[in-house]
C-alpha cells in the first residue's frame, strides 16, 4: 500500500492492507506534507489608520495562487511577495501575512 502513497501502483495482493488507524495516519501525513501555505495580502492605509485584506493566497513550492477578497481577480504568480505590486496605491502599504504563523511576515511594500 505504501507504493500507492508514493505514486506507484502495487501488485494486487502484494501486501496486507493497513489498519484503518494506520492508513488514516498515512493519509494525514501525506496531506500535511504536501499542503500549500495560506496567506493574506493586507493593505494598510496611511500611518496605521486602517487595514483591509485585499486578497487570499495559497503558496506552493514553485508558485502562488491568489484571489482578491472580492473574488474579481485570480492570479498565478512566482511567489507571494510578487503579488504585492498589484495592491499598491498612494498612501497604501501592502504586505503578506502568513496565516499559519510558521513564517515571518514579508516585507511591506509602500505605494
N, C-alpha and C positions, 0 to 999 in steps of 0.2 A: 504493500500500500504506500510506502514511502515514495516509491517511484512516481506515483500519481502526483504527489505534492511537489515533486521536482520537475514535472513536465514530461516524464516518460511513462508509458503505459506498461503495467506489469503483465507478465504472462498470467493467464487465467489460473486461479487456484495455486499460484506460486508461493503465496504466504497467507497465513491466517489473518482474518480481519482484526483491526484494532478493537479494543473495547470502546464502548460509547464515550466514556470519560477520556480515554487516551486520544481518540480521534478528535473530540471536541477541543482538547488542549492543543493538538497539532494545527487544527484549523485556526484557532485564535492566535497562535504564534505566527502562522503564515500571514494572516491579515494584519497583525500588529507590525511585523517586519516590513511589509510592503505598503503600508498606509501612507498617503501623502500628508503633508503638514498643512493645517488650516491657518490662514492668516487673514487679517483685515487691512485695508488701506484706509487710514484715518486722515481726514482733512482737518487741520487745526486753523481756526480763524483768528487773525490778529495776534496779540500777545496773551495767549491762554484765555481768550474771550469766549470761545465756543469751539465745539468739535462735532464731526459728523463721520459716520462710517460711509465712505464713498464706494467701497467695493469689498467683495469677499473673494478669497482665492485658495487654491489648492497647489501646494508646491511639491513637484515631483523631482527626482534626481536631475533630470535634464531639461525641465521647463516648468512653467506655472500656467495654470488656467484661472482666469479671473472673470468675474461677472460684477457689473455695477450693482449697487444696492437696490436700485430701481429696476434692474433687470433689462435695461435698454441697450447694453453693450456687453459683448463677451469677447475676451481676448486670450490668445495664446502668446506668451512672452518667454524670453530666455530665463528670467528669474523674477522673483517677487519685487526686487528693487527696480527692475526695468519698467515696472508698472507706474511708478511714481510720477514720471513726466506727464502722464495723461491727466493728472489731478492737480496740476499747478495752475495757479491764478494769482492775480495781485493780492497781497496780504494773506495768502494761504500757504501753509506748510503741509506737505504730505509725508506720511511715514508708514512703514509696515509694522504691524503689531501682531506678534505670534500668539495664537490662541492657546497652544499647549504649554506655554511657559518654558519650553526647553531651549529656545534660542533667544538671544538678545534682540531687542527691537533694532530694526535697521536705522541707519542714519536718516534723519529727516531731510527733505529737500524743500527749500523755500521757493515760492513763486513770486 
